[in-house]
């Protein structure tokens, strides 16, 4: 069968590439064509456009590149129609992909599948009507989404979470000791405090300075920033100044594997940190803190912002968000993690609940198996 996939960023490239590998096992005649990246290209097929030519984040960059964005959308829609795949598989990236889904549903008979569903449960819940109209099958990687979509009379498939696969695979293949790690990376022997300040420049700008000020007061620990892909060392140096801190790029899992605690900006990183059983404080600052606090209370549809707490449906890790994220509050929570064994144990026990609800590894394989089964029917 012919599979057309559309992703718009690096994480989508990773998840889609693993899905493609699983689809090839289910369907020996699988052909691929896609908007994607290098990892997808390694699985074979035709790359129509690289996600790096599509990814514009933030209001101003999007505004400045509207002509390119619309041109990319038009090219994608026309290319799908011309190639006539047996299925269109959209991966995350809802601003772009829901527009593609609407067009393909309206003008073709090509079934539309969505892998890694749009997070409309946080806000933009109104998009549910578009999903119900334009998406034939939705494959979720977050267990609480099943109940959310069921509430809207739309049944979805929970296939497990690919982050479980990625962390388990890493741990199986990386058994280095702390001494080996510090020697290989030129770190000293002090225990590590990991700083994961986000993957975008604005997130780093908003979060890293306070993270550094708070963590640097714990002199018995060394600070290690897990550098985000696509962010230069010079950009980090703007906020580090003369502080003694290490930066390791492309080694987030190695850093987490050997960390005593972590300060983490909300996102998939909170889930990765939990799966490595590292106690964490979730830090998400914004320049308009009081406005965001108001929105959380009156507009956002969820009680928490971290995937860890959302999956557990209770507070496992402390979330310092908007105007509650201050250097002093970070210090207080970090000290509790480092100095209170009971509190530390409570967090790690909470992580067990998260892991149980996520289920076993094998998300791409389960998704591929279900997709092929539905298509063959």
N, C-alpha and C positions, 0 to 999 in steps of 0.2 A: 504494500500500500504506500501511498504518497502522503508524507506528513509535512505540513508547513508550520514552522514555529516562529514566534515573534517575542523577542525580549528587548529590553532597553537599557540594561545596566549590567555591571560585572556580576552581581549576585545571580541575576537571571541567567547569564551565560553559564555559570557553574551548575545551577540546578537543571537547566535545560540540557546541558551536555550529559549529565548523569541519566536524565530521562531518556535521551536518545540512545545511550548505551543499553538501557533496559529494553527499549522498544525493539532494538535489533535482535535481542535474544528471543523476544516474543514473535517477531515477524522477520523472517530471514530475507524477505524481499523489500524491506523498508527502504524508501527513498526520502531524502530530506532536502528541503529548501528553507532558508531562514534569514530573518533579520536577527543577528546575534553577534557572537564574538569568537575569539581564538579557540576556546575550549570546545565550542560546538563544531568549529571547523575540523578539529582533530577527529571528531566522530564521523566525518564524511558528509557529503552533500554539497550544496551550493550556498555560499554566503552572498546574499544580495546586498546587504548594507551592514557595516559594523556599528555596534551600539555606541561607540565613541563619537560617531557623527550624529547621534540622536539625543544624547543625554544632556539636557539643560535643566539645572536645578535652581530653584529660587525665582521669585516674581520678575525681577529685572532681567536676568538672562533669558527667561522664557519670552518676555516681551520683546527683547532685542532680536530674538531669533524666530519670531512667529512665521516668517516666510519659509524658513528652512523646515520648521516643524510641520507646517501644512503640506509642503512639498514631499516630505518623507511619508506622511500619512497617505497622500495620494498615490505615491509610488508603491507603497505596501499594498494598498487595496487593489490597485490595478494588477500588480504582479501575482497576487493570490488568485484573482479571477482568471488570469491568463494561464496559470499553471494547473488549475483545477485539481487541487489535492483531495484526497479522501477525507481529510480532516484538517482543520486549522487549530493549532494548540497555542494559546496565548499564555504567557508566563509573567505574572505580576504586572507592573508598569501600567496601572489602570487608566491614567489620563490619556494615553495613546491607544492602549489595547481595547478599551471599551468603545472607542470611536470606530476602530477596525471591525469589532464584533457587530456593531450596529449596521455597518455597510454590508458586510458579508451576509448577515442574516436577511437583510432587506432585498438583496439583489441576486443571491445564489441559493443553492440547496446544500452548500458545503456545511457539514456539522461543525459547530464551534465548541471547543473544549477549553476550559480555563484551569490552568495548573498554578497553584499558589494564588488564592483568591484575593481580590481587592479588600482592604481592611475597612469596609464600610461600617463595621460595628463601632468604630471609634468616632467617626463623623461621616458626613455625606451618606447617611443611611438612605436618602432618597434614591441613590443609585440602584437600589434593589429592583426597582421596576425595570431598569435597563437590563440588568443581569437576567431577570426572569424572562424577559422578552427575547434577548439576543444570544444567550449562552445556553447551549443544549445540555452540557454536563460540566459540573464544577468539582474540582479535586482540591480538597483543603489539606493544609499541613498544620492546622491549629485545632485541637479537639473541641474547644468551646464554640467554634464556628458552626458546628452541626446544629446545636440548639438554636443559635441565632437565626440561621437560615430557615430552620423548621418553623420558627415563630412566624416567618413570612411565607409559609406554605411552599417552600422550595427545598427539595431534598438534595443533599450534596454527598460526596464521597470523602470521608476522612481516610487518608492513606498513610498517615504517620508523618514525621517531620524529618526532612533530609539533614538537618543539623545533627541529629542523633547519629546518622550514618557517618557524617564527616568527622565527628569527634571520636566515635568508636574506631574508625579506620585509623585515625591519627594515633590514638593510644596504643593500638595493636602494633603499630610500626615504629613507635618512638618510645624506647624504654630507658633513655639516658637519665643519669642521676643529676642531682642539683650541681654537684661538683663538675661534672662533664659539661653541663649547660653553661655555667658561669665561665669556665675555662674557654669554651668555644666562642663565647660572645664578649669576652673581655670585661665581664662583670666582676664585682668583688663577692665576698662570701656572706654578706648580710642577707637576711630574708628580703623577699621582693614584694613591693607594693606596685601593682599593675595599674596603669592609667589608660583607659580606653575612652578617648574623648570624642568619638564620632568619626564618621567617614567623609564629612563635608567641611569645607573651610569655615562656614558660618558656625557650625557646631563646635569646631575646635576653638574658634575665636571666643565663643560664648562660655565654654565649659572649662577648657584647659587651665586658664590662669587661676581660677579659684581652686581647682583640683590640686594644682601644684602648691599653692600657698598653704592649703590644709595639710597635704601629705608630707610636705617638707619639714613639718614640725615633729615628725616621728623619726628622730635621728638614728635610731637603731635599725632602720630599714633603708634599702636603696630603692629609688624610684625608677621604674621602667615604663616608658610610653610605647604602646603597641602602635607603630606608625601605620596610618591608613594608606592603601594603594592610591596612587595618583596625587598624593600630597607631598610636596618637596620638604627636604630637611630644612631648608632656609625658612619655609613658612612656620615650622614648629619653633625655630630659633627666635622668631619674633616674640614669642610668649615665654620662652624659657629664660632668656636673659643670662644671668650669672649663676642660676640655680644648678646644683649638681643633680643631673638627671640623665638617664640613658634612653636612647631611642633605637628600637629594633623594627625594621620594616620586613613585612612578609613572614613574620614569625609569631603571630598572635597566639596560636595554640601552644607553642613552646613556652611563651611567657606565662600563659595561664597555668600550664602544667606545673610550673615551679613557683607560683605566687602564693603568698599567705593571705592576701586580701586584694580587692580591686575596687576602683572607682570607675563606674561605667555609665556612659551616656546611653539612654534608652535605645532599644533596637534589638536586632538579632544577637548582638554582643552580650546582652544580659542573659540570654538563653545559653549561649556558649559558655559563659562564665559559670552558670549553674551546673551545666553538664560536666564541667571540670571540678565541681565541688569547691569552688573558691567563694568564700563569703564576700558579699559586695554591697556597696552603697550606690544606688542609682541616682545620678546627678544630671539634671536637665535645666540649665539656666536659659533665660531669654531676656532681652532688654526690656520687654513690656510685661514683666512678671505679674503685676497685679491684674492686668487684663487677662492674661492666660489663666490665672487662678480663678477669675470670675467665669471664664469660658468653661473651665473644668467642672465647675459646680452647676452651671446652667445650660451649657450647650453640648459638651462631650457626653457620649452615651456610656462611658465605662468608668469604673471606680479607680482603675490603675492605669499606668502608662507602660509598665514593664511587662514583657511577655511572661516572665517568671510568675508575677503576682496574678496576671490575667489567667494563666493556665491553672494555677492552684486555686483561683477564686478567693484568695485571701492574701494578707500581707506576709510574705515570706521575707522579703528584703525591703529595707527602708527606701522610700522614694522621696528625694528632695527636688522639688519641681518649682520652676518659676521663682516667686518671691520667697519660697521656703529654702531655696538653695543658697546658703551663705557659707563662708569659710568656717565660721564657728560651728554651724550645724554639721558640716562634713567632718570636722575634727571630733565632735561628740560621737557620731555614729561609727567612725573609723576606730576610735578608742574602744568602744563597746565590742567591736569585732575582735580587736587584737588583745584586749585585756580581760574579757569576760568569757571563759570557756563554755558556760551554760548558754549564753546568747549565740555563740559560734555554733554550738551543737544544734541549737534550734533551727538555725538557717540551713545547715546541711541536711537535717532531717526533713525540712520543708522541701529541699531539692529532690528528695526521694519521691515525694508526692508528684512533683512536676514530671520527673522521669517516668513514673508509672502511668500518668495520664497521656504522655506523648506516645508510649508504646515502644515496640521493638524497632530496631533498624530495618531498612528495606523499603523506605518510602518510594523511591523511584521505580523499584520493581513492582510494588503493589499498584502504583499509578499506571504503569505501562501495561500490566496484565489486565487491569480493568478497562483501560482505553481500547485495547485490541479486542477484548471480549465484546464490548459494546459495539464496536465497528463491524465486527463479523456477524453480529445479529442482524 
